[in-house]
């Protein structure tokens, strides 16, 4: 114990770091260029949802999202 009455803490070994995985996403320019604005927006929103779910973020669909 030190002079302030605190107990000394035990040192624990840090957990081993896991190397992360990264996906390579390759988009075909001809397919993307052929999309209209609505199709492109739908694809971007879908990809954003996939990435948020992969990051562990909870996604809630609200009834008033389409205002």
PyMOL commands that set and color helices and strands:
alter all, ss='L'
color gray80, all
select helices_A, chain A and resi 29-33+37-54+63-66
alter helices_A, ss='H'
color red, helices_A
deselect
rebuild
show_as cartoon
